[in-house]
Amino acid sequence: MGLHPAVAAVRHGVRRSLGSWEPGMTVMVACSGGADSLALLSATVFEARRPGLRVVGVTVDHGLQDGSAEHAVRVVAQMASLGVDETATARVQVDPAGLGVEAAARRARYEVLGQLREHFGAESVLLGHTRDDQAETVLLGLARGSGPRSIAGMRRSFEGYDRPLLDVARADTVAACLAEGVDFWEDPHNEDPGFARVRVRRRVLPVLEDELGPGITATLARTADQVRDDVQALDAIAQTAFERVVGPEGVDREELEELPRAVGTRVLRLAALAAGARDAELFHVHVTALHQLALGAINGEVQLPGHVTAYAGRSHLRFRPTAVAG
């Protein structure tokens, strides 16, 4: 009996991510115990054998559900049974104030994964996001009017993280687990309509498939790849412009006005981040306000997440820490 197509699809995605790795390198896999991450972990263990890579499986306990600590223990045991070289678990505190539960959990998760990556000396952390997750991200970005950066979806690789399964359907990760006899956990949060992503998954995408025909998920994911190419090209142009336009005195307003809006707003975003604004909370509305302030379309100040305030001088847009009341 040949290799199950779903198992082959997952392994192929992992093989592409690990193709240039050298023997002895360490790869870390983030595993929740769900089908996506367990299929990813199993495939990584298999694909790591030939090049001689060390595989570390890690799970993060967000403490958001009853019995989460016990669940983390089960995931650690399951990762060990699948053949990883080492396991780790970490519990994080999720503070949803100002962010919401999903965003706060994501921030806490990435913070601890980054710490674990450094601890184990891993070249990269593999994440189990699938093509379905990508399609959901694109739809959410469209609904929020978040601009091309959100429509471009999740990056395949970024700052020590890789997503090998963005071309793999969620149905394939489930099928891969079933084919390999891997039991997986069904996260109750994935059925909670209180989360926008769940509503997109359970209600919106099925309607689109019914009304527009099958293949919508793949089409949305492909759109993300196409937009991502454009976003990355503009980001590279903006980085070059940033080095010319932004200096110790701030953002040169005259130079900024000469830039195309798509480049100028990116320069301002980079300048705000350099001044200490929070990346995850710096939205389109903030950058638009910065652009209007710099070009003189509005007066006053613009307060940014991260306790940073922007104000316009005669020749430069400048940033300073936001004054604390009282």
Salt bridges, closest charged atoms under 4 A:
ASP36 OD2 - ARG170 NE 3.98
GLU47 OE2 - ARG15 NH2 3.04
ASP61 OD2 - ARG91 NH1 2.62
GLU86 OE1 - ARG54 NH2 2.58
ASP133 OD1 - ARG170 NH2 2.78
ASP133 OD1 - ARG201 NH2 3.77
GLU136 OE2 - ARG170 NH1 3.23
GLU136 OE1 - ARG197 NH1 3.31
GLU136 OE2 - ARG201 NE 2.95
ASP167 OD2 - ARG16 NH2 2.69
ASP167 OD1 - ARG156 NH2 2.96
GLU180 OE2 - ARG11 NH2 3.32
GLU191 OE2 - ARG202 NH2 2.59
ASP225 OD2 - ARG156 NH2 2.80
ASP235 OD1 - ARG149 NH2 3.05
ASP235 OD1 - ARG266 NE 2.97
GLU249 OE1 - HIS316 ND1 3.77
GLU249 OE1 - ARG318 NH2 3.83
GLU255 OE1 - ARG244 NE 3.75
ASP279 OD1 - ARG269 NH2 2.59
GLU281 OE2 - ARG107 NH2 2.45
GLU281 OE1 - ARG278 NH1 3.40
GLU301 OE2 - ARG320 NH2 2.13
